[in-house]
């Protein structure tokens, strides 16, 4: 056998072994997981009350294995996610919650418009946060998913949240993949960033608007968000622009004045702002059209929330659209 064949067999054995490991009878797997949970410090009461009710959700398996390929263009995505209706609703939510948002902004040093933009794009301002029972979703994905160990850790984290008294088993609902509440935090993000902003003894990102918005702000704050900068802007390049695609990355930082010299302009053709700020130029092919965005370090912080450039651009555009400053 050649080296390539040996390598192929080796990979196949690893994948097959991993699949077999998760093909224990479900009751046997669940009993083993209960032991793991108890070793993680979770009370027996929480383990029994949560996992004795656990069941496999076929719909979750279906969604996990048959996720559609992301085929939307940027224009199509923005039309869906940053619609005129959402922009108007965002302005209304910003005004309606201005006192709360201003207080949160002062504490966490994050502009209100970005908090509201994330809230709007994740759950339409808390309206759509998912109806799947999180424990059952995570049990399903830990037992029969493509990333069993990742979801096993998230299941442990979800049990810790229940154990700490923030939410009950029955009230812990979210997306099919376990993202929860108005901020769509995975359980690990909840444990790292969720806040009890209304001081009622629970971190409730499901029903408490105060906790949800403060948690979103805390997430960005912990990533060292710069309250004095924006996210970036769409730009255009002139005929003198001659930069290779390899340089259009989030690793190639230049001052705005340098991008100006290289031929980058605002989308309306005017000069770039005269600020001593560093930025990155990225290019996105949008239905056979090249679109350029000059983005700053806060853009990279949004990408920590969700690694999609589409998502980060949408958050930025919505935040610009709802600003009332």
Secondary structure, 3 states (H helix, E strand, C coil): CCHHHHHHHHHHHHHHHHHHHCCCCHHHHHHHHHHHHHHCCCCHHHHHHHHCCCCCCHHHHHHHHCCCCCCCCHHHHHHHHCCHHHHHHHHHHHHHCHHHHHHHHHHHCCCHHHHHHHHHHHHCCCCCCCCEEHHHHHHHHHHHCCCHHHHHHHHHHHHHHHHCCCCCCCCCEECCCCCECCCCECHHHHHHHCCCCCCCCCCCCCCCHHHHHHHHHHHHHHCCCCCCCCCEEEEEECCCCCCCHHHCCCCCEEEHHHHHHHCEEECCCCCCCCCCCEEEEEEEEECCEEEEEEECHHHHHHHHHCCCHHHHHHHHHHHHHHCCC
